[in-house]
Amino acid sequence: MWRRRATKLFVETTTPSPSASPSASAWRNTRRQGQTGEPTTATAKATIRRTRTSTAQGLTITWLLPFAVVAAVAMMLNCLVVCQAARRAPPEPYYGRYIGDFTNFAHGIKGHIYAVDESTMFVKSFAYDGTGPDAFFWVGKTPRPSPDGYIIPYPEEYTGVDPPILQAHNKTDIILRLPMGKRIKDIRWLSVWCRRFTVDFGEVFIPPGLDIPKPRVLPEFKRLAHGLRSSNISVLDAKTFYIPNLHYDGAGPDAYFWVGNGSEPNIMGIKVPNEVGSLEPLRGYQGEDIEIQLPGSMTVYDIDWLAVWCVEYRHNFGHVYIPRDMDVPPALGQTKITTTTTPRPVYSNCREILPNKLQVKWELQGEYLQIELFGRITEDQYMAFGLSGANGRAQMSQSDVVVAFYDTNARVFRAEDYFISDLSQCDGQRGACPDERIGARNDVHVLSGDRKNGVTSIRYKRLLQTNEVIYDSAIPIDREVSVIAAIGPLNARKEANAHSHTASDHNQEDIRINFSARNDHACKSSLYEVKDESGPRPWPTRKIEGVRKFRASIGPTGGKRGYTAITGVPSWGIAWYVNDLLIPEITVERGLNYEFIIEGGSDPAQPARYHPFYITDSPEGGLGQKIGLEARKQKAYAGVEYDEDGNAIPTSAGRYCEWEHQTIDRSAEIETFEEYVKTLVFKCEDGEPGYLNWTVPMNAPDQLYYQCFTHNNLGWKINVVDMGASGGSDGSRGLMVYVISTVFSLVATRLLLTGHVLA
């Protein structure tokens, strides 16, 4: 029905897709795509001569003609773009399908009503004087508004048993969600109804057969790399995607949800925050259902695809196309997701309570105190901040604190009101207990949360004075007060696990804050700038010596323990596995022949699964990406030939085989590579492997590398030694014996022949 906005389109030229053949010609064709020959000088001159005329009028027409053609083409393209936009994007502003305006009978009822989706209505510029004693939004299916109806609560979230009575409004935009699973097709009218006096203050009728916008179901992610897959993806509204059963191994070093225009995902895309509103690289997913929301004013009418994309290495792990005929609900905030788009406030107050680990920022807002905690914590840890149990010193016992953390089960950020009666586990009565577990109330309201670059930030607010006399302390604003802060582990209940604190995970010194102060900014730097010195211990480099036959396939990099720890350079999530080992160092001997079985993919049309093997003097590889001087900086020793134009063509490509994660990347929690391999499964596509036979040149340098022709940083070192010098030289001695015996046999044969001739 709708077409995209003209302002978001761009015109793109396309080239034929490269051949799927694994031959060198496929790569040659790919390299040459998009190259067009220039006309020869003679031809150009002849053309110019033919266009010249002998009159000024002829010259004028000749020179104006190209500009006229360009202008005409531009007008045609502009018309095409505008016409397509008019057919795709709904008119702005878009509130859904128009139902009608309120008819006013009393109390100044006004408003324009729209159907947002099957169970949601939007009232634009609602007005009501608020003087009705028992008025509500009221719906039903009788011919006219009557007592035979039911309330649509507004606001939707309220405390108490009964919905609140409708208050005064002056041009307020209101979202009404039908209760109890009701749908717009189940009702005939919406009224502002006084329940006590059974009076209709204003009404609007639902047109029969109203075509209501609906969520659109798309296919699943195309499966290209890193185990990415999902069930069918849904567009819930113009900004929100629902991605069920999402699997991704998390091994891409710089992967994000990515949207943009064009026939295929490309580098001109835009990052989309993950399900918690963060723009940090994607973690692993193991069959989770998530929702993500397009940033800013962008809508699904502005994009052609949604992908998981590695920015650093420019690779598409999988994508889904956005159809052009969508008619989905508008994005008016009716779709609840696990994050918030509320802008972060600019705080004038900041204290670093735990050096390089925990900072607190705050702002006094009327009767509320708004606080944002920043902590360098893991997903199984909490950060706590609050009033000390004794003024004048740092005391955990009898303290009133907020425990904030990311709930990995519910996939939401949480902040819980705690009272710590004793330094022990909460037993439901005493200990480090959430207020709700001991019969009190959680008076903390989470506003937003984020997690990126190892830092978790959670923003919340609480009343300065709550109604909890026993478990909540009043926050003074007329003087300084002692505060307490800590970080620590969460237990199985997602509660703060009482433990023995060290000097680095809680403040031992008395720290005092005046929460009414302004410009109390003692934070010298951001926690995001703190270098993370921690991390898992890297696996040792594996070595292969005395072996003449190798099998090279693809596998994950092993997170912080694997490729990057071994090589000191980043990877894009996959690497060569040689003889089932992650980038081992290989030792070869000059003059000997070695055989490589190659299983890195043979289809150039699938770049994420096309990794021709070659041997080079470059520690980076990726010769196929290099041109000009950059290409001449490295020398290929095997796996590459050159065409008549001097272009490098890969020759060692075979079927695609990969060690895949059975679930998500567990490298961080597994101490040895041998145990890590048990979490992987080896899978091969149909087809034949490639083969590379290489005789090591006698003048080969001491250090070479096995690499991927089409991508950087997949392989590692080849140590080149003289014949017989490697640790495992049985093969060399065998060859020497073979050479000596062959020479002896040739000499003996020559002597026998000589003797026969003389006879």
Disulfide bonds with the S-S distance in Angstrom:
Cys350-Cys523 1.93
Cys426-Cys433 2.08
Cys657-Cys684 1.98
